[in-house]
C-alpha cells in the first residue's frame, strides 16, 4: 500500500513543490515543480492572491511530471513570526508502566503549563529531556516502570494571522493542508545525520531573503531563531554599488561571486536606467560588496548562537545549507567567524527516483518536508494539529492482546482546536479514570488478602 506525499515550500525567492510516494518505508519522488515566488516578503505572505498563483504554477508543473497528486500537503512556515518557549510537565503513573498514553499526557501537561499568548498558535511541542522518578536524561521512557514522569519541552508557536494567511494562500490554490512545519526544522531533518543530532549541532538555512537557525541537541530541537537577511540582499547591494540593474547584479553574483582572494579583472556591465550604455568595473568591488554582506550576516548569526547559551553543547559544530551556501569560500569565512568550530556545507538527503535539482542545498526545506511526512520527525512530537506523533509499534498487553498505540490528541474530532481549558479538562478526565482504576485495584488486593486470612 503506497501513501502519497505532497510537500510545498513557500520561500521568499521561489515556491518548490515535490510529489512523492511512500512505499514499504522508502520514499519515491515522482514529480517536482518550481515557480518564482510572488506575494512573499522576508518569509511572510504580503499578497495572498499572488502567493497562491505561484503555488498553483509550481503545483501544475509537478503534477504534469507526476501524473497524480496527493489530497493533502505538508507546508513549511518561515521562522519570521515565531516565538519559542520552554515548558515542563509532571504526571503520576498509577499503572506503574509508561506507554504512549502517558507520554502524550505529560506533553499535553507541559503544553498546558506554557504561557502562550492568545494571538499565537502552536506549531510543534518537542520534548528534549525526560525524567523518570529521580532519573534524569532518559532518552526514551516508553515501556519503563515508574510512578512519576517528567518532561522538558521546546514549544514553537507562530502568530495566528501569519499562519492563517499562509493557509489561505495554499487553499486558494486548491490544496488542503495536512500539517504545517517550521522551515528550519524541515531543513534540519533533511541534512542532519544521527551522530550530529546526538553530539549537538547548529543548522543554518541561508535562503533568498531569510536565514533560519535551529540548534538540535540530544533528542530534539532546543533553540530556533530567524534573520531577515539572505542572498537577495547581496544582489541589492551589488546593484547599488555597481549602478546596474538587479537582473545583471544577480548574474554577476552567480558568475563571479566568491569569498576567496579578490581579482583585479575588469568586466563590462550596463548602467541602471540606460542599458544601452556599458561601463567597466573591477571584480575587486564585487568581492568587497559580497564579503561585507556575508560577513555581517554570519556575525549576527554567531551572536544569536551565543545568546542561545547552547554553544558548548554543539559538538558537531555548524551545518550550513540553503542557496546562499553556494558562494565559493563561505565555509572558510564561517569557520573564522564561529571561532574555528567545525563547519560543513550540507546537501539534502536523496530519495529513490530523485530528481537531480533536488540535491541542491536550496531545496533542503522541501525535501525535509517529505522526510517529515514519511516519519522523519522527532521520536515524540505534538504537531500543528495537536496530534501526537511517534515511531512506536503496537505492543502486547499482559493478556497477550495486541494494543495499537497510534495515539492522537484527545480531541480527534476537531484537530487544532484543543485550547488550554480543553487540555485541562482532558487531563482531569484521564486522571479520574486512572484514579478509579487505582481504587479498583486496591479493593481487589484487599479482597484477596481477606480471603487468604479467613
N, C-alpha and C positions, 0 to 999 in steps of 0.2 A: 504494500500500500504506500503510494507516494504522497507527500504533503507539499502543496505548492507554497512558495515563499516569494514575497514581493517587498523589496527594500527601496525606500525613497529618501535620498539625502538632499535637502534643500539648502544649498550653500549660498554664499554671497556672490560667487562668481559663476557657479554652474549648478544645475539640478541633475543629479545622477539617479538613474533607475536601473535596478537589476532584478530579473525574474529568474527563479531557480526552483528545483525540485529536490526535496529531501527524501531519500530512499535508503532504507536499511542503514541509517546512521551517517550516510555520506550526502554531501550537498553537490548537486549538479547544476551549473549555470547554463541556462538555455537562451537568455536574451538580455541585452543591456541597451540603454539609451542615455544620451547626454544632451542637454539644452542649455543655452546661455541663460543665466539667472536674471530675472526681471522682478521688480517689486520687492526686492530683498536688500536691505542695507545693514551692514555690520551685524549680520546674523539674525536680524528680525524682519518680519513682514511689514513692508511700508505701503504695499498696494496689493490687496487680495486678488483682484482680477488679473493683474499682470503676473503675479506669482503662480496663480492657477494655470495660466496659459503656458508658462514654462514647464510646469509639471505635466500638463497634457501632451506637450510636444515630446518630452523625453519618454513619457509613457508610451506614446504612439510608436516611436522608434523601437523601443524594447519589445513591444507586443508584436510588431511586424516581424522581428527576428525570431521570437519565441513561438509565435502562433497561438499563444494562450496567455492567460493572466490569472493571478491569484485573486480571490474575492476581497481580501483584506491586506493592508500594507503595514509594515513596520516603518515608522518615520523618525528621522533624527530631529533634535531640537538643539539650537545653539545654547551655549552657556551664558548668553548675553544678559538675561534677566533672571538667572538662577540665584538661589540663596541656599546655602547648606548649613545644617546644624547637626550636632552630635547629641544623641539621646540614649538613655539606658532604660531597661525594664527588668523586673524581677517577678517570677511566678513560682508558686509552690507546685510540687508534683505529687498529688495524692496517690497515683498509681505506682509511684516509685520508678517508672520507666519513661524515658524521653522519646517521644515519637514526633512525627511531623506536626500533629495537632498541638503539642506543647511548644514546639519551636515557633509555629505560627502565632500562638497566643503570646509568647514572650516578646516577639517582634511587634505585634499589634499593641502591646502594652508600652513598648518604647515609643511607638508612633503616637499613642495617646498622651504620653508624658511630654512629648515635644511641644515647644511653644511655636506653633506655625501660624503666622498672620492670616487673617481671613482672605486677603486678596492673593494668597499663594496656593498652588495645587501641588500635591506630592507626585514626583516622578519616580524616585527609587528609594526604598528603605534597604540599606545594605549592612548586614552585621559584620563587624570586623573582629569582635572578641566575644567568646562565650565563657561563662564561669559556671561550673557545676559544683554545687555545695561550696567548699572553700578552695577548690582547684581552679586556678586561673589559666588563661591562654589555651583553652580547649579548642582544637581545630574543628572538630565535628562532634556535637553532643548526641547525635542520633543513636538510639539504642542503649545509651548509658543508663545505669541505675542512679537515681539521685532523689533528694527530697526538695531541692530548690534549683532553679535555673535562672541565670542572669545573662544579659546580652548588652553589648555596646554597639550602637548602630550609627551609621553616617546617612543622614536623610537629605536627599537632594530635592529641592522644590523650585518651581518657576512661577512667575506671575500668571494669574488666570487669564488675563487679557492677551498676553503673549501666546499662551498655549491655544486659546480659543481662535485667534487669528490664523495660526498655523493650521489648525484642524479645518477651518473654513476653506482655506486655500486648497487643501488636499481634497476635501469633499466636493468642492466646486469642480474639480477635475474628474468627478465621478468615481472616486475611490473611497471605500470605507477604511477606517483605521483600526488596526489590531492593537498596536501598542506604540507608545512614544518613548524614545530612548535618548539620553543625553549624548550629544555628538562625541564629546571627549571620551566617554565610557565606551561607545561603539568602536572608536579608533583604537583604544587600548585592547579590546577583545581581539581586534584584527591583527595587531602587530606583536603582542607580547607572548613569550613562552612561559611555561610553568615555573622554570627556575627563576626567571626575572620577577615574577609575581611573588615567589617565596622570599627572595632576597630583598624585595622592595625596590620600586622603580618609579621614575617620573616620566610620563608620556606627554609630549607637547606636539599637538597637531597644528601646524602652521599653514593656514589656508589663505584664500584670496584677500579677505578683509578682517579675519579674526585669527586668534591663537587660543586654542583650548588646552588647558593644563590639567592633568589628572595624576594624583600620586596613589599608586597601588602598593599596599604593604600587607603582607601576610595573606589573609583570606579575602580582602576586599579593598575597595576604594576608601581612602582616608581623607582625601582633600581634593577639591576641584576649584578652578578659577578660570577667568576669561579675560582676554585682552583684545580690544577692538582695533588691532593693527594686523596687517597681512601684506602679501606680496603686491597687492594693488597699490598700496601706499608707495612702494618703490617706483612703480610706473608713474604715479602722480609727481613724485619728487624729480624723476628724470625729465618728465615733460616740462616742468617749470625751470629746471636748471639748464636744460638744453634749448629751451624755447621751441619745442617741436610738438606736433600733435600726439595725443595719447596712444593712438594705434602704432605710431612709429616708436614711441618710448617703450611700448610693450615688446615690440620686435627687437629693439636694442637690448632690452633686459634679457630676453630669451637667447639671443645670439652671442652677446658679449658679456653677459652678467657673470662676474666672477669675484670671489673674495680672496683670490690668491694675488701674486705680485701684479701691480698695475702695469699697463702697457702705454707707450708713448705714441702708438699708432693713431693716425687721423682717419676719421670716417666722415662721409658727406651725408647730411640729413636735411630734410625740408624744414622750412621755417613755419612756425604756427601762424595761421591766418593767410599765408601765401605759399602753398605747397609747390608752386612752380619754381620758387627760388630756393636754392640749397646753400648751406654753409658748412664749414668744416669744424669738427670738434675733436678733442683728444679723448682717447679711451680712458685716460687717467681721471678725467672728470667723471666719467661713467662709474669707474671703480670707487672714487671718493663718495659719490652720492649713495651707491648701494651699500658700501661699507658703513657709512654713518647711520643709515636707517636700520640695517640688520643688527648692528652693534647695540643701538638704543633699544631695539625690541628684545634682544636676548638679555640685556642688563635689567630691564623691567621684570622679565620672567625670572631671572635669578633672585631679584628682591622678593618676588612672590613666593619662591621656594624657601627663602629664609623665613618669611612670615608664617609659613605653614608649621614651623617647628618640627618638621619631619625629615629634615635634610640628613640627619645622622642615621635614619632608618632606610635609606635607599642605597643598598649595597650594589645593586645592578646599574646604578647611575642614571643617565638621561637617554631616553629614546625619542628621536625626532622623526616626525612623519608629516605628510601634507605636501602640497605643491611647492611651497616656498623652499623646501629642503633640497630641491633640485639645483639650487645655486651652488656652483663649484666652490669648495673651501668653507662651507658653512659649518661642517663638523669640527674643523680645527679651531675656528673662531669661537664656537660654543664651548669647546674644552677649555679654552683660555678664560672665558667669562665665568664658567661654572667651576672655577677653582680646580682645574685638571681632573674633574670627575670623568669616569668613562662615558663616552657619547657614541651612539650609533644611529645611522640613518636607516629607518625601517620601511620595508615594503609590506603590503598586506599579504596575509597567508593566501595561498592559492586553493581553488576548489576544482573539482572534476569538471571537465568541459569548459575550463576557464577561458575567458576572452583576454587576449594579451593586454589590452589597455588597462584592465583591472589590476595589473601588477604594479601600476604607477602609485607612488605614495599619495597622490591627490585623491585616490579612491579608497583610502583607509576606512573612512566612516561608513560608506555604503556597504563594503564587504563585511565590516564589523556588525552592521545591522543584520545581514544574512546569517552570520555566525550566531548572533543573539537569538534569532528566530529558530535556529536549529539546536538550541540548548546550550549555547556557549556563555550564558550568563553566569554570575557567581553561584556558589554552592546553594545558597538560600537568598531569596530576594522577594520583596513585595514590590510589584511593578506599578506602572502608571494607572492600571485598572484596579489597584488594591488587591491584586491576585497574588497568591503565594506561589513562587516558582522554586523548584528544587530538582535534584537529579537522582532521587531515590527510587528504588524498585519496590513492588509490593513485598510484604514480609509475612511470614507465618505467625499466626497467633498461638497462644498456649494450647488452644483446642485443635490446632492443625489446619484451621481455615485460612484462606488467603484474604488478606485485608488490603484493598488498594489504598494508597496513601497520596494520591494526586490531590493534595489539599488546596483548595482555593480560599478566597476570603469568605468571611462568614455571611456575606450578603451577595451571593452569586447572581441573584435576580437583577440587581442594579449595580454592576461593577462601576467603580469610580465614584460612587455616591456615599461611601461609608464615612460619615463625619465623626467628630470626636464623641458626641453623645451616643451615637450608634455603637462605636467601638466600646465605649464604657458599658453600654447595655449588654453587648455581646459577651464581653469579658465577665460580667456579673452572672450571666446565664450559665456560661461554661463553668464558672467557679461553683455555682449552686448545684449543678449536675454532679460535679466531681465530689462535692461535699456529701450529697445524697448517697453516691456510690461508696464513699468512705464510711458513712454511718452504717450502711447495709453490711459492709464487710466486717465492721466491729461487732454488730449484732450476731452475725453468723459465727464469728470466733467465740463470742460469749456463750452461745447455744451449744457449740461443740465442747467447750470447757465444762459446762454444766452436765452434759450427758456423760462425760468421762468420770465426773465425781459421783454421780448418782447411778 
